[in-house]
Amino acid sequence: MADSPLPDFSKGHALADIPDNGVVAGKIGDDEVLLGRRGEQVFAIGAHCTHYHGPLAKGLVVGDTIRCPWHHACFSMTTGEPLRAPALDPIDCYDVEHKGDRVFVKGKRAAAPKQTPPVSPESIVIVGGGPAGLAAADMLRRHGYLGPITMLSADEAPPSDRPNLSKEYLAGTAQESWIPLKGDDYFADQKIDLVLNTRVASIDVDQRRVQLENGHGYPYGALLLATGADPVHLTIPGAAAGDVLFLRTLADCNAIIARAASAKRALVIGASFIGLEVAASLRERKLDVHVVAPETQPLERVLDTDLGKMIRGVHEQHGVTFHLGAKVERVDERKVVLSDGTTIADVDFIVAGVGVRPSIALAEQAGLTMDRGVSVNEFLETSEPGVFAAGDLARWPDPHSGERIRVEHFVVAERQGQAAAKNMLGLREPFDLVPFFWSQHYDVTVNYVGHAEKWDKVDVDGDLEGQDCTVTYRQGGRVLAVATVGRDKASLEAEARMEGNLK
Ligand SMILES: Cc1cc2nc3c(=O)[nH]c(=O)nc-3n(C[C@H](O)[C@H](O)[C@H](O)COP(=O)(O)OP(=O)(O)OC[C@H]3O[C@@H](n4cnc5c(N)ncnc54)[C@H](O)[C@@H]3O)c2cc1C
């Protein structure tokens, strides 16, 4: 049955037909628009998330914000501002006119002028060109910081959409143009001095200066450390260095794609999120894929056994062969020998996805307080005033779990970059957002909110095998985390509940 045409909001819409704390879809000219209501206040906004074009109509309205069902970006419905990453660009906002019991959507509203920040460091240096660094630079400019921003990155590519590197881009279904987090002109337009292929060698916190490996130095008024994490590198007896590949950067991904082009069989070490996503993407490229990992079920340490088993089943249905409870012992030409005696012949290349380690060498050298990562307070400030840390390397006090935690999630890295930026400008905003990540396996996506390193009870609601379920992880009766499959809105609701914004 064909979809009924969207109502034209320029012709008016009955106020009573706009759900309170919900939205209704329509259009203005060619633009898809949502009308939302909170009591007597009516909002008209663009219908799609600016991150991956997710359908906001299927998201969640919380107060005067709307959250995207796909990757939990959050927008103000009053201003269109992207309040929380992963969206970095605003949605459109439209003026609304009330006439009697109807509302009429008018033209697009101009962006609000930028405020002057309470504090304005003389200069800001960001070490790291990943999502945390980029989101910080972006937030500094959005909050009216006019001083110099320098972003120093050891990567050869500008800040990249790393999650896509194990998913569509590796599978061959996304263009390389999807990968940069910001377009070509962004850095020049925003006067952000992005310096690529550049490694910072040391930080002098007394002199407030970073020193590059190439001898150059930069003074800073405030500093953000966002050096992220590096993949753990394995050496496998018998394997030539170039036959074991790792995945962190666009260059790493292109190296895997180049090897896949002429390969028939790949072996993935590690049944973690990245290992499994790589397996899925290589299957999409029609390679024969074997996964070797020591655990008994993939992902059981993070998602528990049942959900891990379901995801394993999805991969097996797509033709992945698992060798669990085993490790790679050695490589003999193209034959891989496992610890349980199994041999896998004709392996063209290996991808190792065996975890990452936070890149903390600089922080250690600078004398910052460490705690299995860089220790930060609720404002993401390190033990050194004026030096902040965000992203994969930072361990922060998480009010939801009551623990000091460090995670390796894209959205958390960006949101911490945003919070650190605001705090550099004196806005004193504690980072108290609920951690969120997603992982994609073929057409099955797992959304996860919260943080549970251990749990004493797991409840599964719904149909695991039917890929329509909510899995709740509890400790002492308290909900620590919720994973969902096929229930995007339930994931948003769980997040809002953990924030205390939903009953
Ligand atoms: C293939 C892949 C898929 C992923 N998929 C997901 C997913 O689906 N969902 C999810 O939530 N997360 C995912 N992640 C994790 C997510 O990408 C990371 O959590 C995120 O990138 C961390 O951001 P960051 O800015 O802290 O660090 P990074 O992205 O690691 O960036 C660190 C930056 O610091 C630079 N750097 C390091 N040392 C120096 C130095 N001394 N001098 C100068 N620069 C330096 C690096 O060059 C880099 O630019 C994925 C990661 C990868 C690699």
The ligand as an SDF file (V2000), in Angstrom:
LIG
                    3D

 53 58  0  0  0  0  0  0  0  0999 V2000
   37.2460    0.1740   12.9310 C   0  0  0  0  0  0  0  0  0  0  0  0
   36.6030    0.7660   14.1390 C   0  0  0  0  0  0  0  0  0  0  0  0
   35.2260    0.6420   14.3210 C   0  0  0  0  0  0  0  0  0  0  0  0
   34.6130    1.1850   15.4280 C   0  0  0  0  0  0  0  0  0  0  0  0
   33.2560    1.0480   15.5760 N   0  0  0  0  0  0  0  0  0  0  0  0
   32.6420    1.6110   16.6270 C   0  0  0  0  0  0  0  0  0  0  0  0
   31.2270    1.5250   16.7710 C   0  0  0  0  0  0  0  0  0  0  0  0
   30.5370    0.9290   15.9570 O   0  0  0  0  0  0  0  0  0  0  0  0
   30.6530    2.1240   17.8320 N   0  0  0  0  0  0  0  0  0  0  0  0
   31.3940    2.7890   18.7640 C   0  0  0  0  0  0  0  0  0  0  0  0
   30.8200    3.3100   19.7160 O   0  0  0  0  0  0  0  0  0  0  0  0
   32.7270    2.8900   18.6580 N   0  0  0  0  0  0  0  0  0  0  0  0
   33.3760    2.3160   17.6150 C   0  0  0  0  0  0  0  0  0  0  0  0
   34.7360    2.4090   17.4940 N   0  0  0  0  0  0  0  0  0  0  0  0
   35.5090    3.0780   18.5540 C   0  0  0  0  0  0  0  0  0  0  0  0
   35.6350    4.5670   18.2940 C   0  0  0  0  0  0  0  0  0  0  0  0
   36.0100    4.8390   16.9830 O   0  0  0  0  0  0  0  0  0  0  0  0
   36.6280    5.1350   19.2910 C   0  0  0  0  0  0  0  0  0  0  0  0
   36.0520    5.0310   20.5690 O   0  0  0  0  0  0  0  0  0  0  0  0
   36.9560    6.6010   18.9710 C   0  0  0  0  0  0  0  0  0  0  0  0
   37.6100    6.7180   17.7530 O   0  0  0  0  0  0  0  0  0  0  0  0
   37.8120    7.2220   20.0690 C   0  0  0  0  0  0  0  0  0  0  0  0
   38.0310    8.5420   19.7240 O   0  0  0  0  0  0  0  0  0  0  0  0
   39.2550    9.3810   20.2870 P   0  0  0  0  0  0  0  0  0  0  0  0
   39.1440   10.7160   19.6510 O   0  0  0  0  0  0  0  0  0  0  0  0
   39.3110    9.2530   21.7390 O   0  0  0  0  0  0  0  0  0  0  0  0
   40.5660    8.6340   19.7570 O   0  0  0  0  0  0  0  0  0  0  0  0
   41.0570    8.1930   18.3070 P   0  0  0  0  0  0  0  0  0  0  0  0
   39.9270    8.0550   17.3790 O   0  0  0  0  0  0  0  0  0  0  0  0
   41.9350    7.0060   18.5550 O   0  0  0  0  0  0  0  0  0  0  0  0
   41.9650    9.3920   17.8230 O   0  0  0  0  0  0  0  0  0  0  0  0
   43.2010    9.6360   18.4650 C   0  0  0  0  0  0  0  0  0  0  0  0
   43.9420   10.6700   17.6670 C   0  0  0  0  0  0  0  0  0  0  0  0
   45.1230   11.0040   18.3760 O   0  0  0  0  0  0  0  0  0  0  0  0
   46.2170   11.0270   17.4730 C   0  0  0  0  0  0  0  0  0  0  0  0
   47.4500   10.8420   18.2600 N   0  0  0  0  0  0  0  0  0  0  0  0
   47.7790    9.8410   19.1050 C   0  0  0  0  0  0  0  0  0  0  0  0
   48.9880   10.0920   19.6590 N   0  0  0  0  0  0  0  0  0  0  0  0
   49.4110   11.2670   19.1510 C   0  0  0  0  0  0  0  0  0  0  0  0
   50.5710   12.0690   19.3280 C   0  0  0  0  0  0  0  0  0  0  0  0
   51.5480   11.7180   20.1700 N   0  0  0  0  0  0  0  0  0  0  0  0
   50.6820   13.2040   18.6190 N   0  0  0  0  0  0  0  0  0  0  0  0
   49.6950   13.6060   17.7660 C   0  0  0  0  0  0  0  0  0  0  0  0
   48.5670   12.8950   17.5760 N   0  0  0  0  0  0  0  0  0  0  0  0
   48.4410   11.7510   18.2580 C   0  0  0  0  0  0  0  0  0  0  0  0
   45.8910    9.9220   16.5030 C   0  0  0  0  0  0  0  0  0  0  0  0
   46.6490   10.0740   15.3190 O   0  0  0  0  0  0  0  0  0  0  0  0
   44.4120   10.2020   16.2920 C   0  0  0  0  0  0  0  0  0  0  0  0
   44.2430   11.2590   15.3960 O   0  0  0  0  0  0  0  0  0  0  0  0
   35.3850    1.8660   16.3950 C   0  0  0  0  0  0  0  0  0  0  0  0
   36.7740    1.9860   16.2280 C   0  0  0  0  0  0  0  0  0  0  0  0
   37.3830    1.4540   15.1130 C   0  0  0  0  0  0  0  0  0  0  0  0
   38.8700    1.5900   14.9360 C   0  0  0  0  0  0  0  0  0  0  0  0
  1  2  1  0
  2  3  1  0
  2 52  2  0
  3  4  2  0
  4  5  1  0
  4 50  1  0
  5  6  2  0
  6  7  1  0
  6 13  1  0
  7  8  2  0
  7  9  1  0
  9 10  1  0
 10 11  2  0
 10 12  1  0
 12 13  2  0
 13 14  1  0
 14 15  1  0
 14 50  1  0
 15 16  1  0
 16 17  1  0
 16 18  1  0
 18 19  1  0
 18 20  1  0
 20 21  1  0
 20 22  1  0
 22 23  1  0
 23 24  1  0
 24 25  2  0
 24 26  1  0
 24 27  1  0
 27 28  1  0
 28 29  2  0
 28 30  1  0
 28 31  1  0
 31 32  1  0
 32 33  1  0
 33 34  1  0
 33 48  1  0
 34 35  1  0
 35 36  1  0
 35 46  1  0
 36 37  1  0
 36 45  1  0
 37 38  2  0
 38 39  1  0
 39 40  1  0
 39 45  2  0
 40 41  1  0
 40 42  2  0
 42 43  1  0
 43 44  2  0
 44 45  1  0
 46 47  1  0
 46 48  1  0
 48 49  1  0
 50 51  2  0
 51 52  1  0
 52 53  1  0
M  END
$$$$
